[in-house]
Amino acid sequence: MITVPVLTKNNEIIKLLNETQQKLGELYSFEFFEDVNNFDSFLRQNFCSLIVIERENEESDFYQYFEKIDPDYFYRFTSTLMVVPNEDARMELDMTSHNTLLLVSSMHDFEMNCTRIFKILNQNVQFLHSRFIQNDMGVREIGQFVCDNDSFDITVYINLLLTYLSNSGRIDFEGKFLLQTALMEMLLNALEHGNCKISYEEKTRWLESGSDMLELIEQRNRQTEIANKKIFIDYEICGDETNFMIRDQGEGFDWREMLKKDIEPGLHGMGIKMTEGMVKRLTYNEVGNEVYFSVENAPATSFLVMRDFEIKEYKPGEVIKQTESGDNVLYWLIFGNAEQTFADGAKSLISPANIFAPDTVLENDAGARKFSLTAVSDVKVMTVQKADMQSFIKRNPSFENFAKQHGLI
């Protein structure tokens, strides 16, 4: 269960979060505060990975408190979901850089999609903390989002990526706008043409009739087979560029023919060519259901990535690791699931939320047990020296309690 402190005086926000807690069962526990000092005291005692703050305006006590904690090193493992009055306020805040900001939502979107937002965050709980660890340890940052077949989910994932890349200095304002446009074009193509099987001609007829594409997507999602499809978003943050791979579960298309076409004004059909001019090395796999592209990082951030740790992929059933006390290598689970089996027969399922298998990180390994780690699904892991993790904990002493509380170590 993730405990989420909430700083708000808005009864509607309290109602929405209580309803979300009921719908999602034991995934979240929300603690509500109206007083900044009580809220801060709770944070310092509990090392919370996710908080919610209502921002009525820039002069509000709540927002001023957020501005105060944002540069504070103590709160670097805290991610903030900010709820603002309207879309203008969302866009304004989205244009600024804040270290702890995870996502900004207008009140309207929060009312419409509160439960879905927290469902998405739970499905990607590793993103709340792994991005800080990867950045601090100076490694090539790699991650994956698994997106449901829905346009709102696409928007959330785009905002998660853009906010992080902007806050960590990888992209400037112009780069943020270009990447937002490219990601939106490619993800909507994956949704509409890939998973929903909406042809170019069908979309043309639909738009010419004055209808909204979201209605057509909703119609297609009434078919269980289509509604259950996923969109996979892989990202890799290197020293001078960030790489993306977007994969849908459709049948693909003739992407070579699309790239040959010139941009011609019309209702649609310009997205791929427009995106090609915004990114580096836009290309597809052979069938056309995976697209790859890169964007250049801001020049001043090249120093952020210092080392290139080894990354391995495993298929279901393959043994990832067999170890006992004294092992000096950690396996960082980037995505996929693995099963940890101890010598006494005890088993546990390891996901990216755990990052490392238990009993392998702390300096005192007296209680470590021999175990094996086997891939349950397709898995990608990064090998990390235990000394690197120990050094990270020494630099960030608050993380040890945080990690224990969240099952990371």
C-alpha positions in Angstrom: 0.0 0.0 0.0 1.2 3.5 -0.9 0.5 6.2 1.7 -0.2 9.5 -0.1 -0.4 12.7 2.0 -2.7 15.3 0.4 -2.5 19.0 1.1 -5.9 20.5 0.2 -9.0 22.4 1.5 -11.0 21.3 -1.5 -13.9 19.0 -0.4 -14.3 17.8 -4.0 -10.6 16.6 -4.1 -11.1 14.8 -0.8 -14.3 13.1 -2.1 -12.6 12.0 -5.3 -9.6 10.5 -3.5 -11.8 8.7 -1.0 -13.7 7.2 -4.0 -10.4 6.2 -5.6 -9.3 4.5 -2.5 -12.5 2.4 -2.4 -12.2 1.5 -6.1 -8.6 0.5 -6.0 -8.8 -1.5 -2.8 -5.6 -1.6 -0.7 -3.3 0.1 -3.3 -3.5 3.5 -1.7 -4.1 5.2 1.7 -4.8 8.9 1.5 -4.0 11.2 4.5 -5.5 14.7 4.3 -4.0 17.9 5.7 -5.1 21.5 5.7 -2.1 22.8 7.7 1.3 23.1 6.0 3.3 22.4 9.1 1.4 19.2 9.9 1.8 18.1 6.3 5.5 18.7 6.4 5.9 16.9 9.7 4.1 13.8 8.3 6.5 13.9 5.3 9.6 14.0 7.4 8.4 11.1 9.5 7.2 8.8 6.7 9.4 9.4 3.6 6.5 9.4 1.2 7.2 8.7 -2.5 4.0 10.4 -3.7 2.2 13.5 -2.5 -0.8 15.6 -3.8 -0.9 19.3 -3.5 -3.8 21.6 -4.5 -2.6 24.9 -6.0 -5.4 27.5 -5.9 -3.1 30.2 -7.1 0.6 31.2 -7.0 0.1 33.1 -3.7 -1.5 30.2 -1.8 0.3 28.8 1.2 0.2 25.4 -0.4 2.0 26.4 -3.5 4.5 28.5 -1.6 5.2 25.4 0.5 5.8 23.4 -2.7 8.2 26.0 -4.0 10.1 25.8 -0.7 10.5 22.0 -0.6 11.2 21.6 -4.3 14.9 22.4 -4.1 15.3 20.8 -0.6 17.6 17.7 -0.9 15.6 16.0 1.8 12.5 15.7 -0.5 14.3 14.4 -3.6 12.6 11.0 -3.4 9.2 12.7 -3.2 7.0 13.1 -6.4 4.3 15.7 -6.4 1.0 15.5 -8.2 -0.2 19.1 -8.5 -3.9 19.8 -9.0 -4.6 23.3 -10.4 -7.8 25.2 -11.1 -7.9 25.1 -14.9 -6.0 24.3 -18.1 -4.3 27.7 -18.3 -2.8 27.2 -14.8 -1.7 23.7 -15.9 0.1 24.9 -19.0 1.7 27.7 -17.0 3.1 25.4 -14.4 4.1 22.9 -17.0 6.3 25.5 -18.6 8.4 25.8 -15.5 11.0 23.4 -14.0 10.5 21.7 -10.6 12.7 18.9 -9.3 9.9 17.0 -7.4 7.0 17.7 -9.9 5.7 14.4 -11.3 2.4 15.5 -13.0 0.1 18.5 -13.2 -3.6 18.0 -13.6 -6.4 20.6 -14.1 -9.3 20.2 -11.7 -11.5 19.2 -14.6 -9.2 16.3 -15.7 -8.8 15.3 -12.0 -12.6 15.1 -11.6 -13.0 13.0 -14.8 -10.0 10.7 -14.4 -8.8 10.7 -10.8 -9.0 6.9 -10.4 -7.3 6.3 -13.7 -4.4 8.6 -12.8 -3.7 6.6 -9.6 -4.2 3.3 -11.4 -1.5 4.4 -14.0 0.8 5.5 -11.2 0.4 2.2 -9.4 1.2 0.3 -12.6 4.4 2.3 -12.9 5.3 2.8 -9.3 9.0 2.1 -10.1 9.1 5.4 -12.0 8.4 7.3 -8.7 11.9 6.4 -7.4 14.0 4.7 -10.0 14.5 7.9 -12.1 16.1 9.5 -9.0 18.4 6.6 -8.4 19.5 6.2 -12.0 20.2 9.9 -12.3 22.2 10.0 -9.1 24.3 6.9 -10.0 25.2 8.3 -13.4 23.9 5.4 -15.5 22.2 5.2 -18.8 18.5 5.5 -17.8 16.2 2.9 -19.2 12.5 2.3 -18.6 9.2 1.1 -20.1 5.6 2.2 -19.7 2.8 -0.2 -20.7 -0.1 2.0 -21.8 -3.8 1.0 -22.0 -5.6 1.4 -25.3 -7.0 4.9 -24.4 -6.2 8.4 -25.4 -6.2 9.8 -21.9 -3.7 7.3 -20.8 -1.5 8.4 -23.6 -1.6 12.0 -22.4 -0.6 10.9 -18.9 2.4 9.0 -20.1 3.5 11.8 -22.3 3.3 14.3 -19.5 5.2 11.9 -17.1 8.1 11.7 -19.6 8.1 15.4 -20.6 8.0 16.6 -17.0 10.9 14.4 -16.0 13.0 15.2 -19.1 12.4 18.9 -18.6 13.0 18.9 -14.8 16.2 17.0 -15.2 17.4 19.5 -17.8 17.5 17.0 -20.7 15.2 19.2 -22.9 14.5 22.9 -23.0 11.2 24.5 -23.8 11.5 24.3 -27.5 12.6 20.6 -27.3 9.7 19.9 -24.9 7.2 21.2 -27.4 8.7 19.2 -30.3 8.9 16.0 -28.3 5.4 16.4 -27.1 4.2 16.8 -30.7 6.2 13.8 -31.8 5.1 11.5 -29.0 1.5 12.5 -29.4 1.6 11.8 -33.2 3.3 8.4 -32.8 1.2 7.2 -29.9 -2.1 8.3 -31.5 -1.1 6.4 -34.6 -0.4 3.3 -32.5 -3.8 3.7 -30.8 -5.9 4.6 -33.9 -4.3 2.7 -36.8 -2.4 0.0 -34.9 -4.6 -1.3 -32.1 -8.0 0.0 -33.2 -7.5 -0.9 -36.9 -8.9 2.4 -38.1 -7.8 2.8 -41.8 -6.8 6.0 -43.4 -10.0 6.0 -45.5 -12.2 5.3 -42.5 -10.7 8.1 -40.5 -11.1 10.5 -43.5 -14.8 9.7 -43.8 -15.3 10.0 -40.0 -13.6 13.5 -39.8 -15.4 14.7 -43.0 -18.7 13.9 -41.2 -17.7 16.3 -38.4 -17.4 13.5 -35.8 -14.8 13.3 -33.0 -12.1 10.7 -33.3 -12.4 9.9 -29.6 -15.9 8.6 -30.3 -14.6 6.2 -32.9 -11.9 5.0 -30.6 -14.5 4.5 -27.9 -16.6 2.4 -30.3 -13.7 0.2 -31.2 -12.8 -0.3 -27.5 -16.3 -1.8 -27.0 -14.7 -4.9 -28.6 -12.9 -6.7 -25.8 -10.2 -7.9 -28.1 -9.3 -4.3 -29.0 -9.8 -2.8 -25.5 -7.3 -5.3 -24.0 -4.5 -4.3 -26.4 -1.5 -2.4 -25.0 0.9 0.2 -26.3 4.5 -0.1 -25.1 6.7 3.0 -24.6 10.4 2.3 -24.1 12.9 5.1 -23.4 16.6 5.3 -23.0 18.3 8.4 -21.7 21.9 8.6 -22.9 24.5 11.4 -22.5 23.7 13.4 -25.7 20.3 12.0 -26.7 17.2 10.2 -25.6 15.9 7.3 -27.6 12.3 6.1 -27.8 10.6 3.0 -29.1 6.7 2.8 -29.4 5.1 -0.5 -30.1 1.5 -1.4 -30.7 -0.2 -4.8 -31.0 -1.6 -4.1 -34.5 -0.7 -5.7 -37.8 1.6 -2.8 -39.0 1.5 -0.8 -42.2 3.6 0.2 -45.2 5.6 2.9 -43.4 8.1 3.2 -46.3 5.4 4.5 -48.6 4.2 7.0 -46.0 7.7 8.4 -45.5 8.1 8.9 -49.3 5.0 11.2 -49.4 5.3 14.9 -49.2 3.3 16.8 -46.5 0.0 17.9 -48.0 -2.6 19.9 -46.1 -5.7 17.9 -45.2 -7.8 16.5 -42.4 -5.0 14.1 -41.4 -2.2 12.0 -42.7 0.7 14.5 -42.1 1.8 13.2 -38.7 4.6 10.8 -39.7 6.2 13.3 -42.1 5.9 16.1 -39.6 7.4 14.0 -36.8 10.3 13.0 -39.1 11.3 16.6 -39.2 11.1 17.0 -35.4 13.3 14.1 -34.3 16.4 12.1 -35.3 16.4 8.8 -37.2 12.7 8.1 -37.4 12.3 4.5 -38.5 10.2 1.4 -38.1 10.5 -2.4 -37.8 9.8 -4.4 -40.9 6.0 -4.9 -40.4 5.5 -1.3 -39.1 4.1 -1.8 -35.6 7.3 -0.5 -33.8 8.6 3.0 -34.4 12.0 4.2 -33.2 13.3 7.8 -32.9 15.7 10.0 -30.9 15.9 13.6 -29.7 19.0 15.5 -28.8 19.5 16.3 -25.1 20.3 19.9 -24.1 24.1 20.4 -24.4 24.7 21.2 -20.8 23.3 17.8 -19.6 25.9 15.5 -21.2 27.8 15.3 -18.0 24.8 13.7 -16.2 25.4 10.3 -17.7 28.8 8.9 -16.9 28.7 5.1 -17.1 27.1 2.6 -19.4 26.2 -0.4 -17.2 25.6 -3.8 -18.9 22.0 -4.6 -19.8 20.8 -8.2 -20.5 17.5 -9.6 -21.7 15.9 -12.9 -20.6 13.0 -15.0 -21.8 10.4 -16.7 -19.5 12.0 -19.6 -17.6 15.6 -18.4 -18.0 17.7 -18.1 -14.9 18.8 -14.5 -14.3 20.8 -15.0 -11.2 21.9 -17.6 -8.6 23.7 -16.2 -5.6 24.4 -16.4 -1.9 25.9 -14.1 0.8 29.0 -12.2 -0.5 27.8 -11.7 -4.0 29.0 -8.3 -5.2 26.7 -7.8 -8.2 23.1 -6.6 -8.1 20.6 -7.1 -10.9 18.4 -4.0 -11.5 15.1 -5.2 -12.9 14.1 -2.5 -15.5 11.0 -4.2 -16.7 9.3 -7.6 -16.7 8.7 -9.9 -13.7 10.9 -12.5 -12.1 10.5 -15.1 -9.4 12.9 -15.3 -6.5 13.3 -18.8 -5.0 15.2 -19.3 -1.7 17.0 -22.5 -0.6 14.2 -23.2 1.9 11.6 -23.2 -0.9 10.1 -19.8 -0.1 9.2 -17.8 -3.3 8.4 -14.2 -4.1 7.5 -12.3 -7.2 9.9 -9.5 -8.1 8.7 -6.6 -10.3 10.4 -3.3 -11.4 8.8 -1.7 -8.3 11.3 -3.8 -6.2 14.2 -2.8 -8.4 16.5 -5.3 -6.7 15.9 -8.7 -5.3 15.6 -8.5 -1.4 18.6 -9.3 0.9 21.2 -8.1 -1.5 21.7 -4.4 -1.0 22.5 -3.5 2.6 26.1 -3.3 3.8 25.4 -5.9 6.5 24.8 -9.1 4.6 24.7 -11.4 7.6 21.0 -12.1 7.0 21.3 -12.7 3.2 20.1 -16.1 1.9 21.0 -18.2 -1.1 18.4 -17.8 -3.8 17.8 -18.0 -7.6 16.1 -15.4 -9.8 14.2 -16.7 -12.8 12.4 -14.7 -15.5 8.6 -15.1 -15.4 8.0 -12.8 -18.5 10.4 -11.2 -21.0 12.8 -9.3 -18.7 15.4 -6.7 -19.1 18.0 -6.1 -16.3 21.0 -3.9 -15.6 23.9 -5.2 -13.7 25.1 -2.9 -10.9 28.0 -3.3 -8.5 26.8 -3.5 -4.9 29.5 -0.9 -4.0 27.7 1.6 -6.3 24.4 1.0 -4.4 26.1 1.3 -1.0 27.7 4.5 -2.1 24.4 5.8 -3.3 22.8 5.0 0.2 25.7 6.8 1.9 25.1 9.9 -0.2 21.4 9.6 0.5 20.9 8.3 4.0 17.2 8.9 4.0 16.8 6.5 1.1 17.5 3.4 3.3 14.4 3.9 5.4 12.4 4.9 2.3 13.6 1.7 0.4 12.7 -0.6 3.3 9.3 1.0 3.6 8.6 0.5 -0.1 10.0 -3.0 -0.4 13.0 -2.0 -2.5 15.6 -3.6 -0.2 
